[in-house]
Amino acid sequence: MVSDFLAISDCFILKINYYLLCFQLRAQNQVLKKGVVDEQANSAALKEQLKMKDQSLRKLQQEMDSLTFRNLQLAKRVELLQDELALSEPRGKKNKKSGESSSQLSQEQKSVFDEDLQKKIEENERLHIQFFEADEQHKHVEAELRSRLATLEMEAAQHQAVVDGLTRKYMETIEKLQNDKAKLEVKSQTLEKDAKECRLRTEECQLQLKNLHEDLSSRLEESLSIINEKVPFNDTKYSQYNALNVPVHNRRHQLKMRDIAGQALAFVQDLVKGLLNFHTYTEQRIQIFPVDSAIDTISPLNQKFSQYLHENASYVRPLEEGMLHLFESITEDTVTVLETTVKLKTFSEHLTSYICFLRKILPYQLKSLEEECEASLCTSALRARNLELSQDMKKMTAVFEKLQTYIGLLALPSTEPDGLLRTNYSSVLTNVGAALHGFHDVMKDISKHYSQKATIEHELPTATQKLITTNDCILSSVVALTNGAGKIASFFSNNVDYFIASLSYGPKTASGFISPLSAECMLQYKKKAAAYMKALRKPLLESVPYEEALANRRVLLSSTESREGLAQQVQQSLEKISKLEQEKEHWMLEAQLAKIKLEKENQRTADKLKSTSSGQAVGVAQEGAAVVTAAGQEDASAKAVPVPVHSTSLIGILTRTSDSKAPDVESREDLIRNHYMARIVELTSQLQLADSKSVHFYAECRALSKRLALAEKSKEALAEEMKVASQNNSRLQDELTTTKRSYEDQLSMMSDHLCSMNETLSKQREEIDTLKMSSKGNSKKNKSR
């Protein structure tokens, strides 16, 4: 019924909005029509004025044409008169005596003509002036009218465009509203059907409610009797006791908080490094500008300022140490909320001490900048940069103070439970993010102004290389500070929602911890519970770890592969030995045959040597050629490289010796045979070494290929497992969301049923009370009777 009423009310509100929009559109349409009509009337009036001006322009143009025609006539007449005067002058000279009377007449005519001409010229000048003035006035009026006409046409076009846009917009809105109306009508019909169905369901629900009421009332009585008799203590009644309950361990939350704390530690370390460099290089700059301490003594103010800046490490380093202690306090076994982060208080104290240091050096820094402004070489631009830097330093100190205030507020729940309300946690965290963004903006201004100041100072004639390098170092430290501030500000703004959401992690999601003491007690209870669960755990049987088993399996596979490879190598080496034995026998036979041939050749050469001495030389040459050919055949059969002509081997020595110094036949044959035997042994050893290396490489390649195949199989198996795990994860997430929604719906339905049951119970109690009162009254009446 409530849903039907809400749907009808929504329809009614939409209709009212539709009528209001129509009314507003009509009113605006009337105003626009009125404006368009006014503009049309103004344009018509301007068109009439333009017509009048055009008529006057035409009249003036006609007058101008008539005047130009009259001027042309007068000019022609003047020319004729000048011609007649020119003709009359020579005639007058010839007939001076005879024509005195005629000359007098001509002079009189000339004077008359001159007067007439002078009048015409004056009249012509006056008409030209009037014409020029009228023309200028006409051009001016025409330009004004044209500009006004253009502006009016532009305004009319704009108004027409606005009118067209509004009409289009109104037509679209009307169509949209008509569509909405049709949809609402359809929706109203469906809602009416739903309302009928809901009425039937309500009747059924009322019947079920009666049955449930009877059942639950009986169960309530039983449960109340059991609670009153059996339950001596209820720890959910008081929030102080609820805070001591150990929450469900959320390892993901703790790992995420540790990861965030590690990132924050890295950012704080970069910030600390930048601050140390900034203060140190500022101290170094004071020593060399505006007065170099190596040449002259600096002012007492700068000496004191330098002394304070020299102590910056004792104030800046504790910030890193405090953040490191905070990071170490966040472990997997703890519960990380504001009530348990006790180390945040120490970090806040270190930040307070650093802010005291900034407050102490701020007046000295401002006075030092004023002293630089008072120097003789300080220009107006450099003075303006110094003033901007002084304002930036004040802003930097104020931003640090603001940041320390909010961090101190965040540290209060771990020390003073009443120092900060739980409802203000989120606002304090958002203010911390705003303060960090403000610090980033201030550092950007400092970097900008200091870079401008450094460029101006580098152009000074007294700028030394030491000052330039120091300014560059300060600029690099300021840029590092700006980047660090931007990173930490973006990091905090990205994680502020997670910080706000994680504040509810604790014993009770709604209430949380009551005090730091209860948080500490809860952590002790958690350690005891973990120790108890560890003691309950039964010792597992000793087994080989998974990593060790994998390593042993790989060693086993490699050993079996090496055995197989060695067996194959032995088999191949036996086959090669048999082949070599066969080749050895073959070459022994070849050597015997070659020996027999050599003996025959020696006998034949000896016979030839005995026959003739000349034949001896030829026989020696043939013998050398035969030896060389035999050596070439043996060398080719042994797959050796052919011997060059100028070789240092025994054959080369023999071929180079002369016939007188040649050794005998037997010694030469022994040398050749020994040489080729040594060559054969060397080549066979090289061949065996190459074969053994090839077999070894083949075994290694085979083992690697098997390992690669096993690795690919394991990779495919792991990929399948990953797919199955991802599918299971998504399925579990979907089931979790569906179960969560179903539980929420059931809880809401149960709460509604309980409310209705409570109402019905109260009504029944009232009826029972009234029945009791009526029964008492009847009993009294009976007694009186």
Helices and strands as residue ranges (DSSP letters): H 2-94, H 100-230, H 239-242, H 251-288, H 300-309, H 313-329, H 343-373, H 380-411, G 412-414, G 422-424, H 425-458, H 465-502, H 516-536, H 546-611, H 613-637, H 650-656, H 665-784
